[in-house]
Amino acid sequence: MRIKKTLAGAALAGLALTALAACGGDSSDGDGSSGDSAPQAADIRVWLNGTDTPDEARQWLKKTFEEQNPGSTLTVEQQEWDGLVEKLTTALSSESETPDVVEIGNTQAPTFTSAGAFSDLTGQLDALGGDDLLQGFVDGATVDGKTYAVPYYAGSKYIFYRTDLFEKAGLEVPTTMDEFVDTAVKLKDANPEPANFSGFWFPGQDWRNGAAFVWDAGGDLAADNDGTWEGALESDASIAGLERAQQLFEQASGAPKDGNEADPWTPFCAGETGMMSTPGWVMGLLNDPKTGCPDLAKKVGVFALPGSDGQPAPVLLGGSDIAVAAKSQHQELAQKAVALMLSDDYQSILAENGLTPAKTSLASLLGDDMFAQATIAAASNAKLTPAAPGWANVEGSRVLEDLFSKIAQGGDVADLAAAADEQMNSQLNG
């Protein structure tokens, strides 16, 4: 069950982050070692989020780390994206509870790096990949010329669709946003059973996919106004994008109006989805007999969400950073774990599972099939969330989940956008 985080909770998280700043990012002597002596053996705890990282990569990391560091162990602890900001804020403030290495969403990283939650990795950048690393992710984790997190993987969502249902309904792959919306509505109308069938699977809380409609219309989530960040959902362009999202909610989606976007393969495999917007790694889950539906996966086609101008729409460029916790007592070992996660061997596993690798030189490993082509097309016009210092507080407060859910339930778009802007204005600037 998802638990709504209140504004008071967000404020407490902000206070905790302020406290983190006192710990700085000094990574010296963290292993109780000095000079060239080997670090003391320890169990390194690595927090990875959701199911994005394939098991093959997790197993490789543990095996390789323990082979290279005799006496030490590495434990991968899976966390969930929902509520991650609050959980990280608490864990990173405690020397006894902190993990050593953490995965964090690239949109959440600026808040934590500004607060001193992570160790300074500037001296390791060249060894970790240097100019080969995804520069936008590096920039987002850099404060006052020092880099506190490095890219882990990236990935833009694109459209998965049922080729058999398209053929049955006489539909073609859409090439503009208007055609996409029309196709989604027609696909739902052509499939009255089951009753919750979605021409486009679009659960109410899914602001990450919803942002594409705002951006396509020329709007934005927030904007920098002479050094002060403000919510931008009240603009005419943003309202137009939100109204388009509401049309899809009401006419094309059978997904729960208050539901989240987790586990999209579940309704797909249940025959409840004609189109869905997901990262490429979902295909691996569809093909897995334990998690998916290999027979139905054979009927999947993909394309980049088309924009109003006929070019790929500006979808959210998702992805993650990895960082060493400033309060970790095993700084050197933690850095070795990060180095392995950015190694060509490890990043190749991610690429072969549909995740855009942290190193641009490995992009070709995505392949040249329709999935790779859709990934490249979707990324060509992708956008990041606003670079506001308090953006993690916005995500932590769930203001956008609440906004889109209320829109899905038929609320007045203009009034809801104004209320969301007002709430974000108290959070965006940290």
Buried (B, 14 or more C-beta within 10 A) or exposed (E): EBEEBEEEBBBBBBEBBEEBEEBEBEBEEBBEBEEEEEBBEBEBBBBBBBBBBBEEBBEBBBEBBBEEBEEBEBEBEEBEBBBBBBBBBBBBBEEEEBBBBBBBBBBBBBBBBBBBBBBBBEEBBEEBBEEBBBEBBBEBBBBEEEBBBBBBBBBBBBBBBBEBBBEEBEBEBBEBBEBBBBBBBBBBEBBEEEEBBBBBBBBBBBBBBBBBBBBBBBBBBBBEEEEEBBBBBBBEBBBBBBBBBBBBBBBBBBBBBBBBBBBBBBBBBEBBBBBBBBBBBBBBBBBEEEBBBEEBBEBBBBBBBBBBEEBBBBBBBBBBBBBBBBBBBBBBBBBBBBBBBBBBEBBBBBBBBBBBBBBBEBBEBBBEEEBBBBBBBBBEBBBBBBBBBBBBBBBBBBBBBBBBBBBBBEBEBBEBBBBBBEBBBBBBBB
